[in-house]
Amino acid sequence: MLRYDNSIIVILDGGLGNKFNGLFQCIYLSNLHHKKLVINNLRNHSTDFDLRLLLEFNFEYIENTLTDLDKKLDPSIPLYAHRQDIKYNRLVFLNQSIQNHNSFAYLTNSIHVPASNLKDCYSSVKINNYVKNEVLRFVLSNNIDKNTLGLHIRASDFPSRDSNIEFAKNFIDKNKDKMIFVCTDEKEIELSLTSNKNLIFYPKLYYTEKFDKSSSWNGPTIDNDNRRWNYNAARNEPSMIEAFIEMLILSKTTINGNPKSSFLGWAKRFADSGLI
């Protein structure tokens, strides 16, 4: 059984941006409540990667599904969560303020940290050296700076996929005289834009793919915890590393795209983080 004293066990779920939301929210909470932080990273077909390949830190790191973590974790440790995905063997507080507990688990897909405190949180992590060096190499070799426009096209399984693509094409048409760094999670969209000579692409080898090849991007899927989703996306470890590299390159530009994208949100935060 996993027993933790004076600790916060953060459960990282969702896509890359959502996992960063949970991570930095709980770094903030661990500082605020003077508790140790334990990172439990959920790996499933939508985001199958080891967080330590992106960021370096000194927190304890474990990997369990929600179901396995619930079985292993001391049942006296409560869970704070934004939704109840499974039947837990513990007390669950849904969308409630934190009470006085020795230890608690925390699952969220959003971040609510004052900007000044977020800067303190960044000091607890470092960007993986390979990732950082690759970002700086690409930025330097392509003369990317704040005069470069950055465009993130969140496609594949995103609910507003079609409007995101339409926005991107209009944006490119209106800025043919400017250099634009473009990152997207869907290979076909990238290929459709390569004829534009003013566009810069990071040469990825891996892209988001359909988990069920016979279904649409929003076809139904079931994850390792038997949770049902209308997000038919599969992202392997190499694709997640390349996505993080793109996020950090995007942070060096003047960023444009769907403000509801957590990926875009973290590109903007990393731009002010001092980490890259």
Sequence and secondary structure as in RCSB ss.txt:
>XXXX:A:sequence
MLRYDNSIIVILDGGLGNKFNGLFQCIYLSNLHHKKLVINNLRNHSTDFDLRLLLEFNFEYIENTLTDLDKKLDP
SIPLYAHRQDIKYNRLVFLNQSIQNHNSFAYLTNSIHVPASNLKDCYSSVKINNYVKNEVLRFVLSNNIDKNTLG
LHIRASDFPSRDSNIEFAKNFIDKNKDKMIFVCTDEKEIELSLTSNKNLIFYPKLYYTEKFDKSSSWNGPTIDND
NRRWNYNAARNEPSMIEAFIEMLILSKTTINGNPKSSFLGWAKRFADSGLI
>XXXX:A:secstr
 B  SSEEEEEE SSHHHHHHHHHHHHHHHHHHT EEEEEE  BTTB   GGGTEE  SEEE   HHHHHHHB T
TS EEESS  S  SS EEES      SSEEEE S     HHHHHHHHTT EE HHHHHHHHHHHHHTT STTSEE
EEE  TT TTHHHHHHHHHHHHHHTTTS EEEEES HHHHHHHTT TTEE    S   EESSTTS TT  EE TT
  EES  EE  HHHHHHHHHHHHHHTTSEEEE TT HHHHHHHHHHTTS  
